[in-house]
Amino acid sequence: MLGGWLFGDTLAMPAFPPLDAPPLRLEPVSVEHAEEMHVVLADPSIYEFIDEDGPPTLEWLREAYARRAKGRSPDGSELWFNWMIRCDDGRLIGYAQATIESPEICWIAYVLSAEGRGQGHATRAVAVMIDYLRDAHDVRRLLASVDAGNARSIALLERLGFIGADADLARNFEIYGSGRLYVSPSASA
């Protein structure tokens, strides 16, 4: 059981809560975020170190957010957590997300617009997300894939106690090329 829910069961997934990381608020993703985030995700600097493009259309983003808001993969094998990061002045500046495959395999990711970087926002948002995942869902090990050239992201992960994984573990998770795998120490260690 994970967070009170057995993977693959037919019960409805409870909504995950908003999280506070002053001066930020992490809001559970909803379709209503799509229009504002579509503008945020148009920032080309976001895609410097990730292998994807921005959302092709606003409608595509609405549909993606409708799927993500359900909190689980269609087959029920993964729990999905997606939060929009909002500043106390009301602006959305990015997102933080996690995918729980098991207590030992929880992937995290985060994206901030250029205007949201360099102020500690990503560190605050990711730290509060990690605390929630560990406290509410018994996550013991977190994983993050990062481009070797993304010094900001690597520094953030290291500030939060992540360490670079060895090449064998990275290959087990199919991290190749310029990708690097970072792992949090087990919460029970």
N, C-alpha and C positions, 0 to 999 in steps of 0.2 A: 504494500500500500504506500502511496506517496501523497502526502498532504491530505490524507483522509479519503483519497479517491484511488480506486484500483484502475490501472490503465485498461482501456478497452471496455469498461463497463458502459452501461447505457444511461447512467444518471447524467443529468445536466451538470456541466462544469460550473462551479460558482465563479462569479466575477472576481477578478483580482482587484485589490484595493488601490486607490491613489496612494502615493508615497510622498512624504515631505522631506526635502533636502535643502533647507533655507539657504539662499533665497529662491530656491527652485521648488516646483511641484511637478511630480511625475503623475500624469493622468493616463489611466487605462485607455488604450486606443479605441476609437470609435469612428464610424463613417463620417461623423461631423468634423473630425480633424483633417479630412482629406484636402479640402480646399486650401486651408492655411499651410498645411505641410507640403502641398504641391509647389507652392512658392519657395518654401525653405529648401526643398529637394532639388530645385533648379540651380542651386549654387554649384558650379562645376568643380570647385575645390574639394567638395565632398568625395568625389570619385577618383582623386589622385592615387589612392592606395587600395581601392576595392575594385573587383572585377565585375562591375555592373554599371548600368547607365541609370539615369533618373527615370522616374515613372513616365511611360510614353504618353499617357493622357490622364486627365483628372478622373475620368470614369474608371480607368484601370486601377488607380489608387483607391478609389472608393470601394471597388470590389475586393481588393487586397485587404483593406482595413476591415471590411465586413467578415472576411475569413479569419483574420488574426484576432478579432474581438471575441471569437468563440472560445479562445483559450486552450484549444487542443487541435491536433492534427485530425484530418478527416477519418483516419483509421483508429484514432484514440491512443496511438502508441506514444505520443509526445504531448507534453503540456507546453503551451506557448504563452509567453508573457511579453507584452509590447506596451511600453509607456512612452507617451509624448512628453518631452521636457519643456516646461513652461517657466519663464522667468517671472519674478514678482511684478514686473511691469506689464505682464500680459502676453509678451511675445513667445511664440514657439521657436526653439532654437535647435531641435533635433529629437532623437529618440534613444532609448535604451531597451534592449530586448534580451530574452533568455528562452532557450529551448531545453526542457528537461526530458532526457531520454531515460534516465534512471538517477538515483541519488549520486552515483559515481560519474555520470556523464551529463553535465549541464553546460551547454554552450552559451556564452554571452557575447553581445555585440553592442555597439553604440556608435552614433553618428551625430556630430555637431556641425552646424553651419559655421562659416568663417567668423561671423560676429559673435558666436558663442564660445569660441576657443580662447585659451590663454587666461582664463579667469577662475579656473578650478571647477567649473561647472561639470565637466565630464567626470572628474574624480568624485565629486559629491553625489552625482546621480548614480554612478555605477556602484559606489560604496553602499548607498541605501538600498539599491536593488539587490546586491549580494546579501546584505543583512536579512532582507525579506525572504529571499530564496532559502537561506539556511534556517531561519527561524520557522517559517511557515511550511516548508516543503522538505526539510531534512536533507537538503543538498549538501553533500560532503566534498565533492570535487568539481571545480569550475574550469572550463576550457575556453580559450580564445585563440582564434587564428588571426595573425596580423602580418602584413607585409614587412619584410626586413628593413625596408627604407622608411617606415612610418615611425620616426623617433618619438613623436608625441604620444602615440598609442602605446608604444613599448614602455615609455616612462610612466604612463598612467598605470599600466598593469603592474610594473615593478613597485610603484608606490603602494599598491594594494596587496602586495605580497606574492604576486604571481612570479613563477620562475620559468625560464626557457626549458622546454621538454627536450629530451634526447632525440636523436634522429630516428631511432627505432619506434618510439612512441608516436612521433609525428607521422611516420609512414603508416602506422596502424590506423591513424585517423585520416589518411590520404591527404596530408599536407605536403606539397611538393613545391619546387621552384623557389620563388622568393618568399613564399609563405613560411611563417614560423608559428609553432604551437607554444602557447603559454598556459601553464597549469597552476591553479591555486593549490597550496598545500591542503591536505585533508583537514576538514574542520575537527575531526576526532584525533588528529595527530598532536 
